[in-house]
Amino acid sequence: MKFSTSNYFYKLGKLCILFLTITLSSCSKETAERSKTNINQNWTYLENDSEEIPNTQTNAWQSINLPHSWNSTDVTDLDPGYRRNASWYAKSLAIDEVIPNQLYFLYFEGANINSKVYVNGELAGSHIGGYIGFEIDITKFIQTGFNEILVRVDNAYDPEVIPSPKSDFFIFGGITRDVFLVTKPKTHIENIQITTPTVSNEQASLSIVSTVKNIENTANLSLKANLLSPNGDQVATQSVPVSGAITTILFEEIVNPELWDTTNPNLYTVHVYLVENNTVTDKVEDKIGFRWFEFVKNGPFYLNGKRLLLRGTHRHEEHAGVGAAMSNEQHRADMELIKEMGTNFVRLAHYPQDPEVYKACDELGILVWDELPWCRGGIGNETWKTNTKNMLGEIITQNYNHPSIIIWSLGNEIYWLPDFEGGDDTAKINTFLTELNELSHQLDPTRKTAIRKYYEGSHIVDVFSPSIWSGWYSGSYKSYQKAIDLYKKEYNHFLHAEYGGSSHVGRHSENPITGEGLIKAEGWEEAIVQTKVANIAQIGDWSENYIVDLFDWHLRISETDPTFIGNIQWAFKDFGTPLRPENDIPYMNQKGLVDRNGNPKDAFYVFKSYWSNVPFTYIESHTWTERQGPKNKARKISVYSNCDKVAFYHNDQLLGEKERDITKFPASGLTWNVNFTEGENKLVAVGLPNEETKVSDTLHVNYRFQKNGTAKGLNLSYAKLENGNYLVTATAVDNEGLRCLDYEERVYFQCLSGGKTMKSQGTPTGSESIKMSNGKASIEVVPSNAQQIEVMVLNQSFKGTYVTIKNDL
């Protein structure tokens, strides 16, 4: 494909949508140097799966910025399936001058799932796998001036590339992470691998293994390393001659190191310089933490010689409206909210995630379980094996220096639902799993390996997680103690990953379904096929109340067991899945502690009450402000708090002070019986962590003594939001106009004119199809320039109900 700059500028002026340029001043230097420039802005996108390089000079292309996914809302719309195919991305890259002896690369933090990169019409490189970064050398393809970059990204079904499409999450297509133009001198530092061979409170050592590429002459060539303390002071420096591609620099006596832990995540900075004839020709840097850890056999976990209960959650990489194409700010916000809850451990499920996530974990003090995306699908053919090994090598090599990472997970539910004939053969799986385990320890002997829910391979890895879904997929949550007591003895290093259940925001029950008398209470193992299994996932009410109790029970046990390693709740945020179209919010796994926008549910505060050190109180529940019941029937109100003592008031009358005791259930004993008055009730909980500090929470509850009748219709109302949009709310009412607090059927919203709904968001106010919560459901509407907006809601039980909004232009 021949590139014509004159034709390019003509088309640019005519169409105004193609190839905006970026000028890189760093490339106008006369000498080669290292630089890294973000080039996320001003790309174009073509939804075309052709293998042939497309004509970039048509109006079919749309202007976009990266990160980008063509599945951002496609996965959570109401149409079955989602687009799994190929698309093209294009960018015009302006380079003032191509510098001799300087190398040019495109670095992709992630493009899902298989990618080919073309520069000025020629294939520059390709990559297999969508969840780890890759670099394409474009030096021999570029020219001074404008360069046409084309990237074909394909997330089509490919059984030879993990993860399996049978996994319980979407495989988003696109360039879903940042892209950079990187320049390096021809002779440059390719990689530094940092380890801490010895660490104690008194002394530590540091090893830096540096790889130098394209060495032409080792005479007068050396590497210099500086180690800076967390506050920027130089701790040590050393220079060594370069005699080959790999050079090791060892700092042996670092006195009184400032240790990295989950409370004080002290980070040192390592600078490595390539020096030739006393001139620095290249430089790289990274952060490192001094820490050591131990999984005690059949016992707890130790960090830096002290017992640490692992308080964990899971994270999928997606957010409402953008899917997996999240900004760095959104990644960081997720991790900060996870830390705010008091979490000290995160399992990245079920694939490695954006570099910003690891950076945040290093800086915030969150230990990491990093996972190879071998999720379901069984074992594949030889090409599959090669791709999987390569991916594991990339994950470990790229993420090696992060002090937060302590586990390389080799997979999850790997034998489920094989993609290849005979793919569930455990003997073949174990042979390959052993290869992966050995490869992991060869590449990184300092960390542990793990796997979840593949019992036949539990003896192969260092840390194993069986499946315990007490109170959701099997049995009662009250069987949890029995389960962990069994597995603590059975597995040398047992870490419980995945427990919890679904909750629909705003759904509450005075008597949540616990399954008592309806299910076999003693089980806890999740069955692959659920059709013949009676469990809470099927018969439960999905109320926030039930999930609060389930988590409270689990945490009470884990927090009071001195020999328990810890557990990892599933999952922090609601996320999309192709396997759950029937859920209350279609295609959403609603097991999150926060919704898909990151708004906390009640369960978030249960964890915070056990784990956070920042004083707070939270009355259960801020989404339960309309209640009903007989007169003089006391209702138990729970307060979740980490304060030593809490005082509780009803309508300004003190009902008593109670001391928090985590051995008590529920709410660590912070419960009060309240006789509601008819109408508005004011509830106040005041935490008393010490004499100087008080924290409080206030909740207003409208209580009625009259029970609603059968739902007879849907009412629509609206309120203007701070962002200028409107929140339209449907309420199910009986013949007397009472809200039907027991109505949970699905309703459908539609904006008929004057705007559009915020649909396909996978959130409580961002789906046109949603089940009601205590007779209520809402959707956000974005107005256009029309003077009025028409919105409709309906379902099978009722004719359409309409509301007209006079738009405040």
C-alpha positions in Angstrom: 0.0 0.0 0.0 1.6 3.3 -1.1 1.2 6.3 1.2 0.5 9.6 -0.4 0.9 12.7 1.9 -0.7 15.0 -0.6 -3.7 12.9 -1.1 -3.8 12.4 2.7 -4.1 16.1 3.4 -6.7 16.6 0.7 -8.9 13.9 2.2 -8.3 15.3 5.7 -9.5 18.7 4.7 -12.5 17.2 2.9 -13.7 14.7 5.4 -12.5 16.3 8.7 -12.5 12.9 10.4 -9.3 11.1 9.5 -5.7 11.0 10.8 -5.0 14.0 13.0 -1.3 14.2 13.6 1.0 14.2 16.5 4.4 15.9 16.4 7.0 14.3 18.7 9.6 16.9 19.6 11.7 14.3 21.4 12.3 12.8 17.9 14.0 16.0 16.6 17.1 15.4 18.7 20.3 14.9 16.9 21.4 12.0 19.1 19.6 8.8 20.0 17.9 8.8 23.4 15.2 7.0 25.3 11.7 8.5 25.4 8.1 7.3 25.9 5.2 9.3 24.5 1.6 8.5 25.0 -0.2 8.5 21.6 -3.8 7.7 22.7 -5.3 10.7 21.0 -6.6 11.1 17.5 -7.0 7.6 16.1 -9.7 6.4 13.7 -11.6 3.2 13.8 -13.2 1.0 11.2 -15.5 -1.9 12.1 -14.5 -4.2 9.3 -13.1 -7.7 9.7 -11.3 -7.9 6.4 -7.8 -9.4 6.4 -6.8 -7.0 3.7 -5.5 -3.6 4.6 -8.5 -1.3 4.2 -8.6 2.0 2.4 -8.1 4.6 5.1 -9.4 7.4 2.9 -13.1 6.9 3.1 -15.7 8.4 5.4 -16.4 5.0 6.9 -13.8 5.6 9.6 -14.8 7.2 12.8 -12.6 9.4 15.1 -11.8 7.9 18.5 -9.3 8.1 21.3 -7.8 5.2 23.1 -8.4 3.1 25.1 -11.3 1.8 23.0 -13.5 -1.3 22.8 -16.2 -2.0 20.2 -17.9 -4.0 23.0 -18.1 -1.2 25.5 -21.9 -1.2 25.5 -22.5 -4.1 23.0 -22.0 -6.7 25.8 -24.7 -5.3 28.1 -27.4 -4.4 25.6 -30.5 -6.5 25.4 -29.5 -8.4 22.3 -28.2 -11.9 22.8 -24.5 -12.3 22.1 -21.8 -9.7 21.4 -19.5 -8.8 18.5 -16.5 -11.2 18.4 -14.7 -10.3 15.2 -12.0 -8.0 13.9 -11.7 -4.3 13.5 -9.1 -1.8 12.3 -7.5 1.2 14.0 -5.5 3.8 12.2 -3.3 6.8 13.2 -1.0 9.2 11.3 2.2 9.6 13.3 4.4 12.6 12.5 8.1 12.2 13.2 10.2 15.3 12.6 13.4 13.4 11.9 14.4 9.8 12.0 17.5 9.7 14.1 20.3 7.3 13.1 21.2 4.6 15.7 17.8 5.2 17.4 15.2 2.5 17.6 11.5 3.2 17.4 8.8 1.0 19.0 5.1 1.0 19.5 4.2 -0.3 22.9 0.7 -1.6 23.5 -0.3 -2.1 27.1 -3.1 -4.4 25.9 -5.0 -5.2 22.7 -7.6 -7.9 22.9 -7.1 -10.5 21.7 -4.9 -11.1 18.6 -3.2 -8.1 16.9 -1.3 -7.3 13.8 0.5 -3.9 13.4 1.2 -2.4 10.0 3.4 0.7 9.4 3.3 2.4 6.0 1.6 -0.6 4.5 4.0 -3.3 5.8 3.4 -5.8 8.6 5.7 -4.7 11.4 4.7 -7.4 14.0 1.9 -9.2 15.7 0.9 -10.5 19.1 -1.2 -13.3 20.5 -3.1 -12.7 23.8 -5.1 -9.7 25.0 -4.2 -9.1 28.6 -0.5 -8.3 28.6 1.7 -5.6 27.0 3.7 -6.1 23.8 6.3 -4.0 21.9 6.6 -3.8 18.1 9.8 -2.6 16.5 8.9 -0.1 13.8 12.4 1.3 13.1 12.9 -0.1 9.6 9.3 0.8 8.5 9.2 4.5 9.4 10.2 7.7 7.6 10.7 11.3 8.4 7.4 13.0 8.2 4.0 11.3 8.3 3.7 7.6 9.0 0.5 5.6 8.7 -0.1 3.1 11.6 -2.7 0.5 11.1 -3.6 -2.1 13.7 -6.0 -5.1 13.1 -7.3 -6.4 16.4 -9.4 -9.6 16.5 -11.4 -11.0 19.5 -13.0 -13.7 17.4 -13.4 -17.1 18.9 -10.0 -18.8 18.9 -9.8 -22.1 20.8 -6.0 -21.9 20.7 -5.9 -18.7 22.8 -6.9 -18.5 26.4 -9.3 -17.6 28.0 -12.0 -20.0 26.9 -15.2 -18.3 25.6 -17.0 -20.5 28.1 -15.7 -18.3 30.9 -18.1 -16.3 33.0 -17.0 -12.9 31.7 -16.8 -11.0 28.4 -13.8 -11.0 26.2 -13.8 -7.3 25.1 -12.3 -6.5 21.7 -10.2 -3.5 20.9 -7.1 -1.6 21.9 -8.3 -1.6 25.5 -5.2 0.1 27.1 -2.7 2.9 26.5 -0.4 2.9 23.5 3.1 4.6 23.5 5.7 5.6 21.0 9.0 4.5 22.5 12.5 5.4 21.4 15.7 3.8 22.5 19.4 4.1 21.5 20.5 1.2 19.4 22.6 -0.2 22.2 20.2 0.0 25.2 19.1 -1.6 28.4 16.4 -4.0 27.4 15.2 -5.1 30.8 16.0 -5.0 34.5 15.0 -7.8 36.9 15.1 -6.8 40.5 15.1 -9.3 43.4 15.8 -9.0 47.2 17.8 -12.2 48.0 17.8 -11.4 51.7 15.6 -9.2 53.8 15.3 -8.7 57.5 14.5 -5.8 59.8 18.2 -5.1 60.2 19.6 -5.7 56.7 18.8 -6.5 53.1 20.4 -7.2 49.8 19.3 -6.2 46.3 20.1 -7.9 43.0 19.7 -6.2 39.6 20.0 -8.3 36.5 20.2 -6.1 33.5 20.0 -7.2 29.9 21.7 -4.9 27.3 20.8 -5.3 23.6 22.8 -4.7 20.5 26.3 -4.5 22.2 28.9 -3.8 19.5 31.9 -3.2 21.8 32.2 -3.8 25.5 35.3 -1.6 25.9 34.6 1.3 28.1 31.0 0.1 28.6 29.6 -0.1 32.1 26.3 -0.2 34.1 25.8 2.1 37.0 23.0 1.6 39.5 21.7 4.0 42.2 19.3 3.0 44.9 17.2 5.8 46.4 15.2 5.5 49.7 11.4 6.2 49.8 12.1 9.8 50.6 14.6 10.2 47.7 18.0 9.9 49.6 20.7 7.8 47.9 21.2 4.6 49.8 23.8 2.9 47.6 25.5 3.2 44.2 27.7 0.9 42.2 29.2 0.6 38.7 30.2 -2.7 37.0 31.8 -3.3 33.6 29.6 -4.8 30.9 31.2 -8.0 29.4 28.1 -9.5 27.8 24.4 -9.2 27.3 23.5 -9.9 30.9 25.1 -8.1 33.8 24.3 -8.4 37.6 24.7 -5.6 40.1 24.4 -6.7 43.7 23.9 -4.4 46.7 24.8 -6.7 49.7 24.5 -4.5 52.8 21.5 -2.3 53.0 21.2 -1.4 56.7 17.8 -1.0 58.4 15.7 -1.1 55.2 12.3 0.6 55.3 10.1 -2.5 54.7 7.2 -2.6 52.3 4.0 -3.9 53.9 0.2 -3.3 53.6 0.2 -0.5 56.1 3.4 1.2 55.1 4.1 0.4 51.4 7.6 1.9 51.3 9.0 2.0 47.8 12.6 2.4 46.9 13.7 3.7 43.4 16.3 1.9 41.3 18.1 3.8 38.5 20.2 1.9 36.1 22.5 3.8 33.7 24.3 2.5 30.6 27.6 4.4 30.5 30.0 4.5 27.5 33.3 6.4 27.7 32.0 8.2 30.8 28.9 9.3 29.0 25.4 8.1 30.0 23.8 6.7 26.8 20.7 5.1 28.3 18.7 5.0 31.6 15.9 3.0 33.1 14.2 3.1 36.5 11.8 1.1 38.5 10.3 0.9 42.0 11.0 -1.9 44.5 10.0 -2.9 48.0 11.8 -4.8 50.6 9.6 -7.5 52.1 9.5 -11.2 52.8 6.6 -13.5 53.2 5.7 -17.1 54.3 2.8 -19.4 53.9 3.0 -21.6 57.1 2.1 -25.2 56.5 -1.5 -25.8 57.5 -1.4 -22.4 59.1 -1.5 -18.6 58.6 0.3 -16.2 56.3 3.3 -14.1 57.5 4.5 -10.8 56.0 7.9 -9.5 57.3 7.8 -12.0 60.1 4.4 -10.9 61.4 1.1 -12.8 61.0 -1.2 -11.1 58.4 -4.7 -12.2 57.8 -5.3 -11.9 54.1 -8.4 -9.7 53.6 -9.1 -10.0 50.0 -11.4 -9.3 47.1 -11.4 -9.8 43.3 -11.4 -7.4 40.5 -12.5 -7.7 36.9 -11.3 -5.0 34.5 -14.3 -3.2 33.4 -16.6 -0.2 34.1 -20.0 1.0 33.1 -20.1 2.6 29.6 -16.5 1.8 28.6 -16.2 -1.9 29.3 -12.6 -2.9 29.5 -11.4 0.3 27.9 -10.9 2.0 31.2 -8.8 5.2 31.8 -5.9 5.2 34.3 -8.0 7.4 36.5 -10.8 4.7 36.6 -8.3 2.0 37.3 -6.8 4.0 40.2 -10.3 4.9 41.6 -11.1 1.2 41.8 -8.0 0.3 43.7 -8.4 3.3 46.0 -11.9 2.2 46.9 -10.7 -1.3 47.4 -8.1 0.0 49.8 -10.6 2.3 51.5 -12.6 -0.8 52.4 -9.5 -2.1 54.3 -8.5 -4.7 51.8 -4.9 -5.9 51.9 -5.1 -8.5 49.1 -6.6 -8.7 45.6 -7.0 -11.5 43.2 -6.9 -10.2 39.6 -9.5 -12.3 37.9 -9.1 -14.0 35.6 -6.2 -12.3 33.7 -3.4 -9.8 34.2 -4.6 -6.3 34.3 -3.6 -2.8 33.3 -0.1 -1.6 34.5 -1.9 1.2 36.5 -3.4 -1.5 38.7 -0.1 -3.0 39.8 1.3 0.5 40.3 -1.6 1.3 42.5 -1.2 -1.9 44.5 2.5 -1.2 45.0 1.7 2.3 46.2 -1.4 1.6 48.3 -0.1 -1.6 49.9 -2.3 -4.3 48.4 -0.9 -7.8 47.9 -1.6 -9.4 44.5 -2.6 -12.8 43.2 -1.8 -12.4 39.4 -3.6 -14.9 37.2 -2.8 -16.6 33.9 -6.1 -16.5 31.9 -6.4 -20.3 31.7 -10.1 -20.1 32.7 -12.2 -23.2 31.8 -11.9 -24.9 28.4 -9.6 -27.7 29.5 -6.3 -28.5 27.8 -5.7 -27.7 24.1 -3.5 -28.7 21.3 0.2 -28.0 20.8 -0.4 -24.5 19.5 -2.6 -23.8 22.5 0.1 -25.1 24.8 2.7 -22.9 23.1 0.5 -19.8 23.3 -0.3 -20.5 27.0 3.4 -20.9 28.0 4.3 -17.8 26.1 1.6 -15.8 27.9 2.8 -17.0 31.3 6.3 -16.0 30.4 5.2 -12.5 29.4 3.1 -12.1 32.6 6.0 -13.0 34.9 8.7 -11.1 32.9 6.7 -7.9 32.7 5.3 -7.8 36.2 8.4 -9.3 37.9 9.5 -6.2 39.8 6.2 -5.4 41.6 6.6 -6.0 45.4 2.8 -6.3 45.7 2.7 -9.6 43.7 3.2 -12.7 45.8 1.3 -15.3 43.8 1.4 -16.4 40.1 -1.9 -18.2 39.6 -1.8 -20.8 36.8 -5.6 -20.9 36.2 -9.2 -21.2 37.4 -11.7 -24.1 36.9 -9.4 -25.2 34.2 -11.0 -28.6 33.5 -14.6 -27.2 33.1 -16.3 -27.4 29.7 -13.4 -28.4 27.4 -12.9 -26.7 24.1 -11.0 -29.6 22.6 -12.0 -33.3 22.5 -10.4 -34.9 25.5 -9.6 -31.5 26.9 -10.8 -32.6 30.4 -8.3 -35.5 30.6 -6.8 -34.9 34.1 -3.6 -36.8 33.4 -2.9 -34.6 30.4 -3.9 -31.5 32.3 -1.6 -32.4 35.2 1.3 -33.0 32.9 0.9 -29.5 31.4 0.1 -27.9 34.7 3.4 -29.3 36.1 5.2 -27.8 33.1 3.6 -24.4 33.9 4.5 -24.7 37.5 8.1 -25.5 36.8 8.3 -22.7 34.2 6.9 -20.2 36.8 9.5 -21.2 39.4 12.2 -21.1 36.8 11.3 -17.6 35.8 10.6 -16.5 39.3 11.8 -18.7 42.2 10.8 -16.0 44.8 7.0 -16.2 44.5 4.4 -18.9 45.0 2.1 -20.6 42.4 -1.6 -21.2 42.9 -4.7 -22.5 41.2 -8.4 -22.5 42.1 -10.9 -25.3 41.9 -9.0 -28.0 40.2 -8.6 -30.6 42.9 -6.7 -33.1 40.8 -3.8 -30.6 40.5 -3.9 -29.3 44.1 -0.6 -31.1 44.9 1.2 -29.5 41.9 1.1 -25.9 43.0 2.2 -24.1 46.2 -1.2 -22.6 47.2 -4.6 -24.1 46.5 -8.1 -22.8 46.7 -11.0 -25.3 46.7 -14.5 -24.2 45.9 -16.5 -23.0 48.9 -19.8 -21.2 48.1 -21.6 -21.7 51.4 -25.0 -20.1 51.3 -25.1 -19.4 47.6 -24.3 -22.2 45.1 -24.6 -24.8 47.8 -25.7 -25.2 51.4 -26.0 -22.6 54.1 -23.5 -20.0 55.0 -23.5 -21.5 58.5 -21.5 -24.4 57.1 -18.5 -22.2 56.5 -16.5 -23.1 59.6 -16.8 -26.8 58.9 -15.5 -26.2 55.3 -12.4 -24.2 56.3 -11.6 -26.6 59.2 -11.6 -29.5 56.7 -9.5 -27.8 54.1 -6.9 -26.3 56.5 -6.0 -29.9 57.4 -6.2 -31.3 53.8 -4.1 -28.7 52.0 -0.7 -27.5 53.1 -1.4 -24.0 52.0 -5.1 -23.4 51.7 -6.3 -19.9 50.7 -10.1 -19.6 50.1 -10.8 -17.7 46.9 -14.4 -16.9 45.9 -17.4 -16.6 48.2 -20.4 -14.4 48.2 -23.6 -14.0 46.2 -25.7 -11.7 44.1 -27.6 -8.6 45.4 -29.9 -6.2 43.6 -29.4 -2.6 44.8 -32.4 -1.4 46.8 -34.0 -4.8 47.2 -34.8 -5.5 50.8 -36.8 -8.0 52.9 -37.9 -8.1 56.5 -37.3 -11.9 56.3 -34.6 -12.7 53.7 -34.6 -16.2 52.4 -31.9 -18.2 54.0 -32.8 -21.6 52.6 -33.6 -23.1 56.0 -35.9 -26.1 55.4 -35.6 -25.7 51.6 -32.0 -26.8 50.9 -29.4 -29.2 52.1 -27.6 -27.0 54.6 -24.3 -28.9 54.9 -22.8 -28.6 51.4 -20.5 -25.9 50.0 -19.2 -27.1 46.7 -20.4 -25.5 43.5 -21.8 -27.9 41.0 -20.9 -27.4 37.3 -24.5 -28.0 36.3 -27.0 -26.3 38.6 -30.3 -27.7 37.2 -30.7 -30.4 39.8 -29.3 -28.4 42.7 -31.5 -26.5 45.2 -29.5 -23.5 46.3 -29.9 -19.8 47.4 -28.7 -18.6 44.0 -31.9 -20.1 42.5 -34.5 -19.7 45.2 -33.1 -16.6 47.0 -34.5 -13.1 46.9 -31.2 -11.4 45.9 -31.9 -8.9 48.7 -29.1 -6.7 50.1 -30.1 -7.9 53.5 -29.3 -11.6 52.8 -25.9 -10.8 51.4 -25.0 -8.6 54.3 -25.8 -11.5 56.6 -23.8 -13.9 54.5 -20.7 -11.8 54.4 -21.0 -10.9 58.1 -21.1 -14.6 59.0 -18.0 -15.4 56.8 -16.0 -12.4 58.2 -16.9 -13.2 61.8 -15.3 -16.6 61.3 -12.3 -15.6 59.4 -11.5 -12.6 61.6 -11.5 -14.8 64.8 -9.6 -17.9 63.5 -5.9 -17.5 64.5 -4.7 -20.2 62.1 -6.6 -19.1 59.0 -4.6 -17.7 56.0 -7.6 -15.6 54.8 -10.2 -15.4 52.1 -11.0 -13.5 49.0 -14.5 -12.2 48.4 -16.1 -12.5 44.9 -16.2 -9.9 43.5 -15.6 -6.2 44.3 -17.6 -4.7 41.4 -20.5 -6.0 39.4 -19.3 -7.1 36.0 -20.7 -8.2 32.6 -21.0 -11.9 31.6 -22.6 -13.6 28.6 -23.8 -16.4 30.8 -26.4 -14.5 32.8 -29.0 -12.8 30.5 -31.8 -13.6 32.9 -30.3 -11.7 35.9 -32.1 -8.8 37.4 -29.9 -6.5 35.4 -29.4 -8.5 32.2 -25.9 -9.9 31.5 -24.6 -8.7 34.8 -22.9 -10.7 37.5 -24.3 -8.8 40.5 -22.0 -10.3 43.2 -20.2 -7.0 43.6 -19.8 -5.0 46.7 -20.2 -2.0 44.5 -22.2 -1.6 41.3 -20.6 -1.3 37.9 -20.2 2.4 38.4 -18.4 1.9 41.6 -21.2 3.0 44.0 -21.0 1.0 47.2 -23.8 -1.5 48.2 -24.6 -2.3 51.8 -22.2 -5.2 51.8 -19.3 -2.8 51.2 -19.8 -1.4 54.7 -19.8 -4.9 56.3 -16.3 -5.4 55.0 -15.3 -1.9 56.0 -16.5 -2.5 59.6 -14.1 -5.5 59.9 -11.2 -4.2 57.9 -10.9 -0.4 57.9 -9.1 1.6 60.5 -10.9 4.9 59.6 -13.8 5.4 62.0 -17.3 5.3 60.5 -20.8 4.1 61.2 -23.4 2.9 58.7 -27.0 2.1 59.4 -28.4 -0.7 57.3 -29.7 0.4 54.9 -29.6 3.7 53.0 -31.5 2.1 50.1 -34.2 0.9 52.4 -36.1 4.1 53.3 -39.7 2.8 52.7 -40.8 0.0 55.0 -44.1 -1.4 56.3 -45.3 -3.7 59.1 -47.8 -4.1 62.0 -48.0 -1.4 64.7 -45.8 -2.1 67.7 -43.8 -4.8 65.9 -40.2 -4.2 66.7 -37.7 -4.3 63.8 -34.0 -5.2 64.4 -31.7 -2.4 63.0 -28.1 -3.2 62.4 -25.3 -0.7 62.5 -22.0 -1.6 60.8 -19.1 0.2 62.3 -15.5 -0.2 63.3 -15.9 2.0 66.4 -15.4 0.4 69.8 -18.8 1.7 71.0 -21.9 3.0 69.2 -24.9 5.0 70.6 -28.2 4.6 68.7 -31.1 7.1 68.6 -34.6 6.8 67.3 -36.4 10.1 66.8 -33.8 11.8 69.1 -34.4 9.2 71.9 -31.3 7.3 73.0 -32.0 3.5 72.7 -28.7 2.7 74.3 -25.0 2.3 73.8 -23.4 -1.0 72.8 -19.8 -2.2 72.6 -18.7 -3.8 69.4 -17.8 -7.5 69.7 -16.8 -9.3 66.5 -17.6 -12.7 68.0 -21.3 -11.7 67.9 -23.6 -12.0 64.9 -25.0 -10.0 63.3 -23.2 -6.6 63.1 -20.7 -7.5 65.9 -23.6 -7.0 68.3 -24.4 -3.5 67.2 -28.2 -4.1 66.8 -31.2 -2.4 68.3 -34.9 -3.2 68.3 -36.9 -0.3 67.0 -40.6 0.3 67.2 -41.2 2.5 64.2 -43.8 5.3 64.4 -46.1 5.8 61.4 -44.6 8.2 58.9 -41.1 9.6 59.1 -38.6 8.0 61.5 -35.1 9.5 62.2 -32.3 7.0 63.0 -28.9 8.1 64.2 -25.9 6.0 65.0 -23.0 7.7 66.7 -19.6 6.0 66.9 -17.4 6.6 69.9 -13.9 5.5 68.9 -12.4 7.7 71.6 -13.3 10.8 73.6 -12.0 13.2 71.1 -13.6 11.8 67.9 -17.2 11.1 67.0 -18.6 9.8 63.7 -22.3 9.4 63.0 -24.8 8.3 60.4 -28.3 9.4 59.9 -31.1 7.6 58.1 -34.7 8.7 57.6 -37.2 5.9 57.1 -40.8 6.3 56.1 -42.8 3.6 57.9 -46.4 2.6 57.4 -48.7 0.2 59.2 -50.8 -0.6 56.2 -49.6 -3.4 54.0 -49.8 -2.8 50.3 -52.2 -4.7 48.2 -51.7 -6.3 44.8 -49.9 -4.1 42.3 -52.4 -2.5 39.9 -50.2 -0.1 37.9 -46.9 1.7 37.4 -46.4 5.4 38.2 -43.7 7.5 36.6 -41.9 10.4 38.2 -38.7 12.3 37.5 -36.0 14.5 39.1 -33.3 16.5 37.5 -29.7 15.5 38.3 -26.7 17.7 38.9 -25.3 16.6 35.5 -28.3 17.9 33.7 -29.8 14.5 33.0 -33.1 13.3 34.4 -33.7 10.3 36.7 -37.0 8.7 35.7 -38.4 6.4 38.4 -41.2 3.8 38.0 -43.1 2.8 41.1 -45.5 -0.1 41.3 -48.7 0.9 43.2 -51.9 -0.8 44.4 -55.4 0.5 44.1 -54.9 2.9 47.0 -51.7 4.3 45.5 -49.4 2.6 48.0 -46.0 1.5 46.8 -45.9 -2.2 46.4 -42.9 -3.1 48.4 -43.2 -6.8 47.5 -43.3 -6.2 43.7 -40.1 -7.4 41.9 -41.1 -8.0 38.3 -39.1 -6.8 35.4 -40.0 -3.5 33.7 -38.9 -2.0 30.5 -38.0 1.7 29.9 -38.0 3.6 26.6 -37.4 7.2 25.8 -39.8 8.0 23.0 -38.7 11.5 22.1 -36.6 14.4 23.3 -33.6 12.4 24.5 -32.2 9.0 25.1 -31.8 6.6 28.0 -28.5 5.8 29.6 -28.9 2.2 28.5 -26.6 -0.8 28.2 -24.6 0.4 31.3 -25.2 -2.6 33.4 -26.0 -0.4 36.4 -29.1 0.1 38.6 -30.0 3.2 36.6 -28.5 2.3 33.3 -30.5 -0.6 31.9 -33.7 -0.4 29.8 -34.7 -3.8 31.2 -34.5 -4.3 35.0 -36.3 -6.1 37.8 -37.8 -3.8 40.4 -36.4 -3.4 43.9 -39.2 -3.2 46.4 -41.6 -2.0 43.7 -39.2 0.6 42.3 -36.9 1.0 39.3 -35.1 4.0 37.7 -33.3 5.0 34.6 -31.2 8.0 33.7 -32.3 10.0 30.7 -30.1 12.3 28.7 -32.1 15.2 27.2 -31.6 16.5 23.7 -32.4 20.1 22.7 -36.1 19.4 22.6 -38.5 21.3 24.9 -40.0 18.1 26.3 -39.1 14.5 26.8 -41.5 11.5 26.5 -40.6 8.4 28.5 -42.5 5.1 28.8 -42.3 2.1 31.1 -44.2 -1.1 30.8 -44.1 -4.9 31.4 -46.4 -7.8 30.7 -48.7 -7.0 33.6 -49.5 -3.4 32.8 -50.1 -1.2 29.8 -47.5 1.4 29.1 -47.2 4.3 31.5 -45.9 7.7 30.1 -44.4 10.8 31.6 -43.7 14.1 29.9 -40.7 16.1 31.1 -40.5 19.7 30.3 -36.9 20.1 29.5 -35.2 23.0 31.2 -33.1 24.2 28.3 
